[in-house]
């Protein structure tokens, strides 16, 4: 839906998915196993760009994730400091998802 934009990593839940099947897809995308997922919160919003019908409204389950190794990097996958995000980044990720994840991380790790 946001072709050409950077976004936070994630997986859409498909019919019949469980947390484990989504976790397995993410591990495949990251190129390393996922050690832990801790729920950071939920963010409900429309997935579509203004003027586009896209997938319609949805909900994002946000997790503080610990990987068991270094994630894969390629032309489609990069990691950025939350204080230095690339442009363009999906606006709702900047305004909702990333701040929620940072707050949860800070609270869990005492920062």
Number of C-alpha atoms within 10 A of each C-alpha: 12 14 7 11 12 18 20 15 11 15 15 13 14 9 6 6 11 11 9 9 14 16 19 16 14 18 17 14 17 18 16 16 18 18 11 13 14 13 13 20 15 15 16 12 13 15 19 15 15 8 6 10 12 13 11 11 11 13 12 16 16 19 19 16 15 12 15 13 12 10 18 13 12 7 5 7 14 13 12 9 7 11 6 7 13 15 10 11 15 19 15 15 15 15 10 14 22 16 13 20 19 14 14 19 17 11 11 12 8 7 7
